[in-house]
Amino acid sequence: MTTQIKECIQNTLNPMGVMVIIEAQHLCMQMRGVQKQHSITTTSDFTGVFEQAKTREEFMNLINRK
């Protein structure tokens, strides 16, 4: 899903770069099997200018401010 969102934004808007980060609760982990109630899954994908570590790090610092 993360890659599909990135590709849709890239193909539709054609920006210099796209970075998508998804943080979600994994219901399979919460409701059956190991039953970890606060289990969170994080995925990311990026393209363009975000392939440069410095740009990616700057973006991550901006979204991690609380």
CHARMM-style PDB file with segment names, atoms N, HN, CA, C and O in Angstrom:
ATOM      1  N   MET     1       0.823  -1.181   0.000  1.00  0.00      PROA
ATOM      2  CA  MET     1       0.000   0.000   0.000  1.00  0.00      PROA
ATOM      3  C   MET     1       0.874   1.254   0.000  1.00  0.00      PROA
ATOM      4  O   MET     1       0.582   2.222  -0.702  1.00  0.00      PROA
ATOM      5  N   THR     2       1.942   1.230   0.787  1.00  0.00      PROA
ATOM      6  HN  THR     2       2.179   0.443   1.358  1.00  0.00      PROA
ATOM      7  CA  THR     2       2.839   2.385   0.856  1.00  0.00      PROA
ATOM      8  C   THR     2       3.417   2.699  -0.523  1.00  0.00      PROA
ATOM      9  O   THR     2       3.435   3.856  -0.942  1.00  0.00      PROA
ATOM     10  N   THR     3       3.880   1.691  -1.211  1.00  0.00      PROA
ATOM     11  HN  THR     3       3.866   0.751  -0.871  1.00  0.00      PROA
ATOM     12  CA  THR     3       4.455   1.874  -2.543  1.00  0.00      PROA
ATOM     13  C   THR     3       3.402   2.340  -3.536  1.00  0.00      PROA
ATOM     14  O   THR     3       3.689   3.179  -4.390  1.00  0.00      PROA
ATOM     15  N   GLN     4       2.194   1.812  -3.440  1.00  0.00      PROA
ATOM     16  HN  GLN     4       1.961   1.131  -2.747  1.00  0.00      PROA
ATOM     17  CA  GLN     4       1.123   2.218  -4.350  1.00  0.00      PROA
ATOM     18  C   GLN     4       0.773   3.696  -4.166  1.00  0.00      PROA
ATOM     19  O   GLN     4       0.537   4.398  -5.150  1.00  0.00      PROA
ATOM     20  N   ILE     5       0.736   4.174  -2.933  1.00  0.00      PROA
ATOM     21  HN  ILE     5       0.927   3.604  -2.134  1.00  0.00      PROA
ATOM     22  CA  ILE     5       0.450   5.582  -2.662  1.00  0.00      PROA
ATOM     23  C   ILE     5       1.565   6.451  -3.227  1.00  0.00      PROA
ATOM     24  O   ILE     5       1.303   7.465  -3.873  1.00  0.00      PROA
ATOM     25  N   LYS     6       2.814   6.048  -2.982  1.00  0.00      PROA
ATOM     26  HN  LYS     6       3.026   5.224  -2.457  1.00  0.00      PROA
ATOM     27  CA  LYS     6       3.961   6.793  -3.512  1.00  0.00      PROA
ATOM     28  C   LYS     6       3.899   6.883  -5.032  1.00  0.00      PROA
ATOM     29  O   LYS     6       4.073   7.961  -5.600  1.00  0.00      PROA
ATOM     30  N   GLU     7       3.652   5.758  -5.689  1.00  0.00      PROA
ATOM     31  HN  GLU     7       3.511   4.882  -5.227  1.00  0.00      PROA
ATOM     32  CA  GLU     7       3.606   5.738  -7.145  1.00  0.00      PROA
ATOM     33  C   GLU     7       2.462   6.576  -7.693  1.00  0.00      PROA
ATOM     34  O   GLU     7       2.618   7.239  -8.719  1.00  0.00      PROA
ATOM     35  N   CYS     8       1.322   6.555  -7.028  1.00  0.00      PROA
ATOM     36  HN  CYS     8       1.195   6.017  -6.195  1.00  0.00      PROA
ATOM     37  CA  CYS     8       0.169   7.352  -7.469  1.00  0.00      PROA
ATOM     38  C   CYS     8       0.494   8.847  -7.393  1.00  0.00      PROA
ATOM     39  O   CYS     8       0.218   9.594  -8.332  1.00  0.00      PROA
ATOM     40  N   ILE     9       1.079   9.278  -6.277  1.00  0.00      PROA
ATOM     41  HN  ILE     9       1.304   8.671  -5.514  1.00  0.00      PROA
ATOM     42  CA  ILE     9       1.454  10.689  -6.132  1.00  0.00      PROA
ATOM     43  C   ILE     9       2.502  11.059  -7.175  1.00  0.00      PROA
ATOM     44  O   ILE     9       2.392  12.101  -7.822  1.00  0.00      PROA
ATOM     45  N   GLN    10       3.518  10.214  -7.343  1.00  0.00      PROA
ATOM     46  HN  GLN    10       3.607   9.367  -6.818  1.00  0.00      PROA
ATOM     47  CA  GLN    10       4.590  10.485  -8.301  1.00  0.00      PROA
ATOM     48  C   GLN    10       4.042  10.583  -9.716  1.00  0.00      PROA
ATOM     49  O   GLN    10       4.377  11.514 -10.448  1.00  0.00      PROA
ATOM     50  N   ASN    11       3.208   9.636 -10.104  1.00  0.00      PROA
ATOM     51  HN  ASN    11       2.935   8.880  -9.510  1.00  0.00      PROA
ATOM     52  CA  ASN    11       2.683   9.608 -11.472  1.00  0.00      PROA
ATOM     53  C   ASN    11       1.668  10.714 -11.743  1.00  0.00      PROA
ATOM     54  O   ASN    11       1.583  11.212 -12.866  1.00  0.00      PROA
ATOM     55  N   THR    12       0.905  11.100 -10.737  1.00  0.00      PROA
ATOM     56  HN  THR    12       0.974  10.695  -9.825  1.00  0.00      PROA
ATOM     57  CA  THR    12      -0.131  12.113 -10.921  1.00  0.00      PROA
ATOM     58  C   THR    12       0.429  13.529 -10.899  1.00  0.00      PROA
ATOM     59  O   THR    12       0.082  14.350 -11.747  1.00  0.00      PROA
ATOM     60  N   LEU    13       1.299  13.816  -9.925  1.00  0.00      PROA
ATOM     61  HN  LEU    13       1.580  13.149  -9.236  1.00  0.00      PROA
ATOM     62  CA  LEU    13       1.798  15.175  -9.734  1.00  0.00      PROA
ATOM     63  C   LEU    13       3.176  15.423 -10.320  1.00  0.00      PROA
ATOM     64  O   LEU    13       3.553  16.566 -10.577  1.00  0.00      PROA
ATOM     65  N   ASN    14       3.929  14.345 -10.531  1.00  0.00      PROA
ATOM     66  HN  ASN    14       3.623  13.416 -10.322  1.00  0.00      PROA
ATOM     67  CA  ASN    14       5.297  14.420 -11.035  1.00  0.00      PROA
ATOM     68  C   ASN    14       6.163  15.419 -10.249  1.00  0.00      PROA
ATOM     69  O   ASN    14       6.778  16.301 -10.849  1.00  0.00      PROA
ATOM     70  N   PRO    15       6.216  15.290  -8.916  1.00  0.00      PROA
ATOM     71  CA  PRO    15       7.038  16.200  -8.118  1.00  0.00      PROA
ATOM     72  C   PRO    15       8.513  15.797  -8.181  1.00  0.00      PROA
ATOM     73  O   PRO    15       8.871  14.790  -8.791  1.00  0.00      PROA
ATOM     74  N   MET    16       9.357  16.603  -7.537  1.00  0.00      PROA
ATOM     75  HN  MET    16       9.067  17.421  -7.041  1.00  0.00      PROA
ATOM     76  CA  MET    16      10.795  16.305  -7.496  1.00  0.00      PROA
ATOM     77  C   MET    16      11.080  15.086  -6.617  1.00  0.00      PROA
ATOM     78  O   MET    16      12.138  14.468  -6.741  1.00  0.00      PROA
ATOM     79  N   GLY    17      10.167  14.746  -5.752  1.00  0.00      PROA
ATOM     80  HN  GLY    17       9.308  15.248  -5.652  1.00  0.00      PROA
ATOM     81  CA  GLY    17      10.326  13.581  -4.894  1.00  0.00      PROA
ATOM     82  C   GLY    17       9.083  13.349  -4.065  1.00  0.00      PROA
ATOM     83  O   GLY    17       8.302  14.268  -3.817  1.00  0.00      PROA
ATOM     84  N   VAL    18       8.910  12.125  -3.643  1.00  0.00      PROA
ATOM     85  HN  VAL    18       9.545  11.379  -3.844  1.00  0.00      PROA
ATOM     86  CA  VAL    18       7.777  11.741  -2.797  1.00  0.00      PROA
ATOM     87  C   VAL    18       8.310  10.866  -1.680  1.00  0.00      PROA
ATOM     88  O   VAL    18       9.149   9.993  -1.903  1.00  0.00      PROA
ATOM     89  N   MET    19       7.812  11.110  -0.471  1.00  0.00      PROA
ATOM     90  HN  MET    19       7.130  11.819  -0.290  1.00  0.00      PROA
ATOM     91  CA  MET    19       8.128  10.223   0.644  1.00  0.00      PROA
ATOM     92  C   MET    19       6.824   9.920   1.369  1.00  0.00      PROA
ATOM     93  O   MET    19       6.097  10.830   1.767  1.00  0.00      PROA
ATOM     94  N   VAL    20       6.542   8.652   1.532  1.00  0.00      PROA
ATOM     95  HN  VAL    20       7.133   7.913   1.208  1.00  0.00      PROA
ATOM     96  CA  VAL    20       5.317   8.205   2.197  1.00  0.00      PROA
ATOM     97  C   VAL    20       5.717   7.364   3.396  1.00  0.00      PROA
ATOM     98  O   VAL    20       6.504   6.424   3.279  1.00  0.00      PROA
ATOM     99  N   ILE    21       5.165   7.714   4.549  1.00  0.00      PROA
ATOM    100  HN  ILE    21       4.526   8.477   4.644  1.00  0.00      PROA
ATOM    101  CA  ILE    21       5.381   6.929   5.765  1.00  0.00      PROA
ATOM    102  C   ILE    21       4.011   6.584   6.322  1.00  0.00      PROA
ATOM    103  O   ILE    21       3.171   7.459   6.531  1.00  0.00      PROA
ATOM    104  N   ILE    22       3.801   5.314   6.555  1.00  0.00      PROA
ATOM    105  HN  ILE    22       4.484   4.603   6.384  1.00  0.00      PROA
ATOM    106  CA  ILE    22       2.524   4.859   7.109  1.00  0.00      PROA
ATOM    107  C   ILE    22       2.800   4.156   8.431  1.00  0.00      PROA
ATOM    108  O   ILE    22       3.632   3.252   8.513  1.00  0.00      PROA
ATOM    109  N   GLU    23       2.092   4.586   9.448  1.00  0.00      PROA
ATOM    110  HN  GLU    23       1.416   5.319   9.381  1.00  0.00      PROA
ATOM    111  CA  GLU    23       2.149   3.937  10.762  1.00  0.00      PROA
ATOM    112  C   GLU    23       0.744   3.463  11.066  1.00  0.00      PROA
ATOM    113  O   GLU    23      -0.191   4.263  11.103  1.00  0.00      PROA
ATOM    114  N   ALA    24       0.589   2.173  11.284  1.00  0.00      PROA
ATOM    115  HN  ALA    24       1.349   1.524  11.254  1.00  0.00      PROA
ATOM    116  CA  ALA    24      -0.745   1.608  11.462  1.00  0.00      PROA
ATOM    117  C   ALA    24      -0.741   0.497  12.504  1.00  0.00      PROA
ATOM    118  O   ALA    24       0.291  -0.104  12.804  1.00  0.00      PROA
ATOM    119  N   GLN    25      -1.908   0.248  13.034  1.00  0.00      PROA
ATOM    120  HN  GLN    25      -2.747   0.735  12.791  1.00  0.00      PROA
ATOM    121  CA  GLN    25      -2.062  -0.872  13.952  1.00  0.00      PROA
ATOM    122  C   GLN    25      -2.379  -2.114  13.123  1.00  0.00      PROA
ATOM    123  O   GLN    25      -3.156  -2.061  12.169  1.00  0.00      PROA
ATOM    124  N   HSD    26      -1.779  -3.201  13.497  1.00  0.00      PROA
ATOM    125  HN  HSD    26      -1.148  -3.244  14.272  1.00  0.00      PROA
ATOM    126  CA  HSD    26      -1.924  -4.447  12.762  1.00  0.00      PROA
ATOM    127  C   HSD    26      -2.945  -5.315  13.501  1.00  0.00      PROA
ATOM    128  O   HSD    26      -2.614  -5.937  14.511  1.00  0.00      PROA
ATOM    129  N   LEU    27      -4.175  -5.359  13.007  1.00  0.00      PROA
ATOM    130  HN  LEU    27      -4.444  -4.854  12.186  1.00  0.00      PROA
ATOM    131  CA  LEU    27      -5.246  -6.064  13.703  1.00  0.00      PROA
ATOM    132  C   LEU    27      -4.990  -7.560  13.854  1.00  0.00      PROA
ATOM    133  O   LEU    27      -5.428  -8.162  14.835  1.00  0.00      PROA
ATOM    134  N   CYS    28      -4.288  -8.169  12.899  1.00  0.00      PROA
ATOM    135  HN  CYS    28      -3.933  -7.680  12.103  1.00  0.00      PROA
ATOM    136  CA  CYS    28      -3.975  -9.598  13.030  1.00  0.00      PROA
ATOM    137  C   CYS    28      -3.116  -9.841  14.273  1.00  0.00      PROA
ATOM    138  O   CYS    28      -3.295 -10.835  14.976  1.00  0.00      PROA
ATOM    139  N   MET    29      -2.187  -8.926  14.534  1.00  0.00      PROA
ATOM    140  HN  MET    29      -2.041  -8.118  13.962  1.00  0.00      PROA
ATOM    141  CA  MET    29      -1.319  -9.061  15.713  1.00  0.00      PROA
ATOM    142  C   MET    29      -2.111  -8.812  17.003  1.00  0.00      PROA
ATOM    143  O   MET    29      -1.799  -9.393  18.043  1.00  0.00      PROA
ATOM    144  N   GLN    30      -3.122  -7.962  16.938  1.00  0.00      PROA
ATOM    145  HN  GLN    30      -3.375  -7.491  16.094  1.00  0.00      PROA
ATOM    146  CA  GLN    30      -3.863  -7.591  18.139  1.00  0.00      PROA
ATOM    147  C   GLN    30      -4.935  -8.612  18.503  1.00  0.00      PROA
ATOM    148  O   GLN    30      -5.169  -8.870  19.684  1.00  0.00      PROA
ATOM    149  N   MET    31      -5.579  -9.187  17.508  1.00  0.00      PROA
ATOM    150  HN  MET    31      -5.389  -8.977  16.549  1.00  0.00      PROA
ATOM    151  CA  MET    31      -6.773  -9.981  17.784  1.00  0.00      PROA
ATOM    152  C   MET    31      -6.541 -11.491  17.811  1.00  0.00      PROA
ATOM    153  O   MET    31      -7.343 -12.226  18.387  1.00  0.00      PROA
ATOM    154  N   ARG    32      -5.466 -11.957  17.202  1.00  0.00      PROA
ATOM    155  HN  ARG    32      -4.815 -11.360  16.734  1.00  0.00      PROA
ATOM    156  CA  ARG    32      -5.224 -13.397  17.199  1.00  0.00      PROA
ATOM    157  C   ARG    32      -3.731 -13.649  17.218  1.00  0.00      PROA
ATOM    158  O   ARG    32      -2.941 -12.707  17.155  1.00  0.00      PROA
ATOM    159  N   GLY    33      -3.356 -14.845  17.300  1.00  0.00      PROA
ATOM    160  HN  GLY    33      -3.998 -15.610  17.351  1.00  0.00      PROA
ATOM    161  CA  GLY    33      -1.931 -15.175  17.320  1.00  0.00      PROA
ATOM    162  C   GLY    33      -1.262 -14.684  18.591  1.00  0.00      PROA
ATOM    163  O   GLY    33      -1.614 -15.116  19.688  1.00  0.00      PROA
ATOM    164  N   VAL    34      -0.290 -13.772  18.448  1.00  0.00      PROA
ATOM    165  HN  VAL    34      -0.004 -13.420  17.556  1.00  0.00      PROA
ATOM    166  CA  VAL    34       0.491 -13.336  19.594  1.00  0.00      PROA
ATOM    167  C   VAL    34      -0.253 -12.362  20.489  1.00  0.00      PROA
ATOM    168  O   VAL    34       0.164 -12.139  21.626  1.00  0.00      PROA
ATOM    169  N   GLN    35      -1.336 -11.778  20.014  1.00  0.00      PROA
ATOM    170  HN  GLN    35      -1.675 -11.959  19.090  1.00  0.00      PROA
ATOM    171  CA  GLN    35      -2.208 -10.863  20.763  1.00  0.00      PROA
ATOM    172  C   GLN    35      -1.431  -9.727  21.432  1.00  0.00      PROA
ATOM    173  O   GLN    35      -1.551  -9.512  22.638  1.00  0.00      PROA
ATOM    174  N   LYS    36      -0.660  -9.025  20.667  1.00  0.00      PROA
ATOM    175  HN  LYS    36      -0.563  -9.200  19.687  1.00  0.00      PROA
ATOM    176  CA  LYS    36       0.030  -7.835  21.161  1.00  0.00      PROA
ATOM    177  C   LYS    36      -0.881  -6.643  20.907  1.00  0.00      PROA
ATOM    178  O   LYS    36      -1.017  -6.186  19.772  1.00  0.00      PROA
ATOM    179  N   GLN    37      -1.499  -6.146  21.963  1.00  0.00      PROA
ATOM    180  HN  GLN    37      -1.388  -6.517  22.885  1.00  0.00      PROA
ATOM    181  CA  GLN    37      -2.538  -5.131  21.841  1.00  0.00      PROA
ATOM    182  C   GLN    37      -2.069  -3.794  21.300  1.00  0.00      PROA
ATOM    183  O   GLN    37      -2.868  -3.075  20.699  1.00  0.00      PROA
ATOM    184  N   HSD    38      -0.830  -3.435  21.483  1.00  0.00      PROA
ATOM    185  HN  HSD    38      -0.181  -4.019  21.971  1.00  0.00      PROA
ATOM    186  CA  HSD    38      -0.352  -2.124  21.037  1.00  0.00      PROA
ATOM    187  C   HSD    38       0.675  -2.256  19.921  1.00  0.00      PROA
ATOM    188  O   HSD    38       1.603  -1.455  19.813  1.00  0.00      PROA
ATOM    189  N   SER    39       0.496  -3.272  19.100  1.00  0.00      PROA
ATOM    190  HN  SER    39      -0.258  -3.924  19.187  1.00  0.00      PROA
ATOM    191  CA  SER    39       1.409  -3.541  18.008  1.00  0.00      PROA
ATOM    192  C   SER    39       1.229  -2.504  16.891  1.00  0.00      PROA
ATOM    193  O   SER    39       0.119  -2.290  16.405  1.00  0.00      PROA
ATOM    194  N   ILE    40       2.327  -1.869  16.495  1.00  0.00      PROA
ATOM    195  HN  ILE    40       3.229  -2.042  16.890  1.00  0.00      PROA
ATOM    196  CA  ILE    40       2.291  -0.867  15.430  1.00  0.00      PROA
ATOM    197  C   ILE    40       3.275  -1.275  14.337  1.00  0.00      PROA
ATOM    198  O   ILE    40       4.403  -1.681  14.616  1.00  0.00      PROA
ATOM    199  N   THR    41       2.829  -1.161  13.101  1.00  0.00      PROA
ATOM    200  HN  THR    41       1.912  -0.832  12.874  1.00  0.00      PROA
ATOM    201  CA  THR    41       3.662  -1.453  11.948  1.00  0.00      PROA
ATOM    202  C   THR    41       3.942  -0.143  11.215  1.00  0.00      PROA
ATOM    203  O   THR    41       3.021   0.636  10.968  1.00  0.00      PROA
ATOM    204  N   THR    42       5.198   0.104  10.866  1.00  0.00      PROA
ATOM    205  HN  THR    42       5.946  -0.529  11.067  1.00  0.00      PROA
ATOM    206  CA  THR    42       5.568   1.306  10.138  1.00  0.00      PROA
ATOM    207  C   THR    42       6.265   0.901   8.842  1.00  0.00      PROA
ATOM    208  O   THR    42       7.188   0.086   8.843  1.00  0.00      PROA
ATOM    209  N   THR    43       5.800   1.493   7.728  1.00  0.00      PROA
ATOM    210  HN  THR    43       5.050   2.155   7.727  1.00  0.00      PROA
ATOM    211  CA  THR    43       6.432   1.254   6.442  1.00  0.00      PROA
ATOM    212  C   THR    43       6.746   2.599   5.793  1.00  0.00      PROA
ATOM    213  O   THR    43       6.096   3.602   6.089  1.00  0.00      PROA
ATOM    214  N   SER    44       7.734   2.620   4.915  1.00  0.00      PROA
ATOM    215  HN  SER    44       8.262   1.805   4.674  1.00  0.00      PROA
ATOM    216  CA  SER    44       8.067   3.857   4.207  1.00  0.00      PROA
ATOM    217  C   SER    44       8.570   3.529   2.814  1.00  0.00      PROA
ATOM    218  O   SER    44       9.079   2.439   2.551  1.00  0.00      PROA
ATOM    219  N   ASP    45       8.415   4.501   1.932  1.00  0.00      PROA
ATOM    220  HN  ASP    45       8.002   5.386   2.145  1.00  0.00      PROA
ATOM    221  CA  ASP    45       8.950   4.389   0.575  1.00  0.00      PROA
ATOM    222  C   ASP    45       9.191   5.801   0.074  1.00  0.00      PROA
ATOM    223  O   ASP    45       8.485   6.730   0.467  1.00  0.00      PROA
ATOM    224  N   PHE    46      10.181   5.969  -0.792  1.00  0.00      PROA
ATOM    225  HN  PHE    46      10.754   5.214  -1.111  1.00  0.00      PROA
ATOM    226  CA  PHE    46      10.529   7.306  -1.259  1.00  0.00      PROA
ATOM    227  C   PHE    46      11.124   7.251  -2.650  1.00  0.00      PROA
ATOM    228  O   PHE    46      11.544   6.198  -3.130  1.00  0.00      PROA
ATOM    229  N   THR    47      11.148   8.414  -3.285  1.00  0.00      PROA
ATOM    230  HN  THR    47      10.807   9.269  -2.895  1.00  0.00      PROA
ATOM    231  CA  THR    47      11.688   8.543  -4.626  1.00  0.00      PROA
ATOM    232  C   THR    47      12.257   9.947  -4.811  1.00  0.00      PROA
ATOM    233  O   THR    47      12.036  10.826  -3.978  1.00  0.00      PROA
ATOM    234  N   GLY    48      12.975  10.152  -5.884  1.00  0.00      PROA
ATOM    235  HN  GLY    48      13.155   9.438  -6.561  1.00  0.00      PROA
ATOM    236  CA  GLY    48      13.474  11.477  -6.245  1.00  0.00      PROA
ATOM    237  C   GLY    48      14.439  12.057  -5.234  1.00  0.00      PROA
ATOM    238  O   GLY    48      15.375  11.384  -4.803  1.00  0.00      PROA
ATOM    239  N   VAL    49      14.210  13.324  -4.850  1.00  0.00      PROA
ATOM    240  HN  VAL    49      13.450  13.871  -5.201  1.00  0.00      PROA
ATOM    241  CA  VAL    49      15.134  14.019  -3.954  1.00  0.00      PROA
ATOM    242  C   VAL    49      15.275  13.333  -2.603  1.00  0.00      PROA
ATOM    243  O   VAL    49      16.275  13.529  -1.912  1.00  0.00      PROA
ATOM    244  N   PHE    50      14.294  12.535  -2.219  1.00  0.00      PROA
ATOM    245  HN  PHE    50      13.482  12.375  -2.780  1.00  0.00      PROA
ATOM    246  CA  PHE    50      14.356  11.845  -0.933  1.00  0.00      PROA
ATOM    247  C   PHE    50      15.312  10.659  -0.952  1.00  0.00      PROA
ATOM    248  O   PHE    50      15.528  10.022   0.079  1.00  0.00      PROA
ATOM    249  N   GLU    51      15.882  10.360  -2.102  1.00  0.00      PROA
ATOM    250  HN  GLU    51      15.707  10.878  -2.939  1.00  0.00      PROA
ATOM    251  CA  GLU    51      16.909   9.326  -2.165  1.00  0.00      PROA
ATOM    252  C   GLU    51      18.218   9.826  -1.560  1.00  0.00      PROA
ATOM    253  O   GLU    51      19.100   9.028  -1.241  1.00  0.00      PROA
ATOM    254  N   GLN    52      18.349  11.143  -1.402  1.00  0.00      PROA
ATOM    255  HN  GLN    52      17.633  11.791  -1.662  1.00  0.00      PROA
ATOM    256  CA  GLN    52      19.515  11.728  -0.738  1.00  0.00      PROA
ATOM    257  C   GLN    52      19.285  11.664   0.772  1.00  0.00      PROA
ATOM    258  O   GLN    52      18.265  12.139   1.271  1.00  0.00      PROA
ATOM    259  N   ALA    53      20.226  11.084   1.486  1.00  0.00      PROA
ATOM    260  HN  ALA    53      21.055  10.699   1.081  1.00  0.00      PROA
ATOM    261  CA  ALA    53      20.086  10.885   2.931  1.00  0.00      PROA
ATOM    262  C   ALA    53      19.836  12.195   3.674  1.00  0.00      PROA
ATOM    263  O   ALA    53      19.036  12.224   4.609  1.00  0.00      PROA
ATOM    264  N   LYS    54      20.501  13.272   3.279  1.00  0.00      PROA
ATOM    265  HN  LYS    54      21.151  13.249   2.519  1.00  0.00      PROA
ATOM    266  CA  LYS    54      20.341  14.555   3.959  1.00  0.00      PROA
ATOM    267  C   LYS    54      18.905  15.081   3.839  1.00  0.00      PROA
ATOM    268  O   LYS    54      18.342  15.561   4.822  1.00  0.00      PROA
ATOM    269  N   THR    55      18.318  14.996   2.660  1.00  0.00      PROA
ATOM    270  HN  THR    55      18.776  14.605   1.861  1.00  0.00      PROA
ATOM    271  CA  THR    55      16.945  15.451   2.440  1.00  0.00      PROA
ATOM    272  C   THR    55      15.967  14.585   3.217  1.00  0.00      PROA
ATOM    273  O   THR    55      15.024  15.090   3.827  1.00  0.00      PROA
ATOM    274  N   ARG    56      16.196  13.282   3.191  1.00  0.00      PROA
ATOM    275  HN  ARG    56      16.962  12.872   2.696  1.00  0.00      PROA
ATOM    276  CA  ARG    56      15.328  12.349   3.914  1.00  0.00      PROA
ATOM    277  C   ARG    56      15.398  12.612   5.411  1.00  0.00      PROA
ATOM    278  O   ARG    56      14.370  12.594   6.089  1.00  0.00      PROA
ATOM    279  N   GLU    57      16.591  12.856   5.935  1.00  0.00      PROA
ATOM    280  HN  GLU    57      17.426  12.871   5.384  1.00  0.00      PROA
ATOM    281  CA  GLU    57      16.771  13.135   7.361  1.00  0.00      PROA
ATOM    282  C   GLU    57      16.076  14.434   7.764  1.00  0.00      PROA
ATOM    283  O   GLU    57      15.455  14.503   8.825  1.00  0.00      PROA
ATOM    284  N   GLU    58      16.178  15.462   6.922  1.00  0.00      PROA
ATOM    285  HN  GLU    58      16.683  15.406   6.060  1.00  0.00      PROA
ATOM    286  CA  GLU    58      15.510  16.737   7.208  1.00  0.00      PROA
ATOM    287  C   GLU    58      14.000  16.543   7.276  1.00  0.00      PROA
ATOM    288  O   GLU    58      13.341  17.076   8.169  1.00  0.00      PROA
ATOM    289  N   PHE    59      13.454  15.780   6.333  1.00  0.00      PROA
ATOM    290  HN  PHE    59      13.989  15.346   5.607  1.00  0.00      PROA
ATOM    291  CA  PHE    59      12.015  15.498   6.323  1.00  0.00      PROA
ATOM    292  C   PHE    59      11.593  14.758   7.594  1.00  0.00      PROA
ATOM    293  O   PHE    59      10.588  15.099   8.218  1.00  0.00      PROA
ATOM    294  N   MET    60      12.368  13.751   7.964  1.00  0.00      PROA
ATOM    295  HN  MET    60      13.185  13.474   7.457  1.00  0.00      PROA
ATOM    296  CA  MET    60      12.036  12.978   9.161  1.00  0.00      PROA
ATOM    297  C   MET    60      12.087  13.857  10.421  1.00  0.00      PROA
ATOM    298  O   MET    60      11.239  13.716  11.303  1.00  0.00      PROA
ATOM    299  N   ASN    61      13.063  14.752  10.510  1.00  0.00      PROA
ATOM    300  HN  ASN    61      13.751  14.866   9.794  1.00  0.00      PROA
ATOM    301  CA  ASN    61      13.136  15.661  11.650  1.00  0.00      PROA
ATOM    302  C   ASN    61      11.913  16.565  11.712  1.00  0.00      PROA
ATOM    303  O   ASN    61      11.403  16.836  12.799  1.00  0.00      PROA
ATOM    304  N   LEU    62      11.441  17.029  10.581  1.00  0.00      PROA
ATOM    305  HN  LEU    62      11.856  16.808   9.698  1.00  0.00      PROA
ATOM    306  CA  LEU    62      10.263  17.895  10.552  1.00  0.00      PROA
ATOM    307  C   LEU    62       9.002  17.160  11.010  1.00  0.00      PROA
ATOM    308  O   LEU    62       8.204  17.729  11.756  1.00  0.00      PROA
ATOM    309  N   ILE    63       8.807  15.934  10.592  1.00  0.00      PROA
ATOM    310  HN  ILE    63       9.455  15.472   9.986  1.00  0.00      PROA
ATOM    311  CA  ILE    63       7.579  15.238  10.971  1.00  0.00      PROA
ATOM    312  C   ILE    63       7.650  14.648  12.369  1.00  0.00      PROA
ATOM    313  O   ILE    63       6.613  14.324  12.948  1.00  0.00      PROA
ATOM    314  N   ASN    64       8.845  14.501  12.926  1.00  0.00      PROA
ATOM    315  HN  ASN    64       9.688  14.764  12.455  1.00  0.00      PROA
ATOM    316  CA  ASN    64       8.983  13.945  14.267  1.00  0.00      PROA
ATOM    317  C   ASN    64       8.884  14.999  15.366  1.00  0.00      PROA
ATOM    318  O   ASN    64       8.895  14.652  16.547  1.00  0.00      PROA
ATOM    319  N   ARG    65       8.790  16.262  15.009  1.00  0.00      PROA
ATOM    320  HN  ARG    65       8.781  16.544  14.050  1.00  0.00      PROA
ATOM    321  CA  ARG    65       8.630  17.319  16.022  1.00  0.00      PROA
ATOM    322  C   ARG    65       7.270  17.181  16.667  1.00  0.00      PROA
ATOM    323  O   ARG    65       6.260  16.975  15.993  1.00  0.00      PROA
ATOM    324  N   LYS    66       7.259  17.298  17.988  1.00  0.00      PROA
ATOM    325  HN  LYS    66       8.079  17.465  18.535  1.00  0.00      PROA
ATOM    326  CA  LYS    66       5.969  17.169  18.690  1.00  0.00      PROA
ATOM    327  C   LYS    66       5.745  18.332  19.603  1.00  0.00      PROA
ATOM    328  OT1 LYS    66       4.717  18.400  20.276  1.00  0.00      PROA
TER     329      LYS     66
END
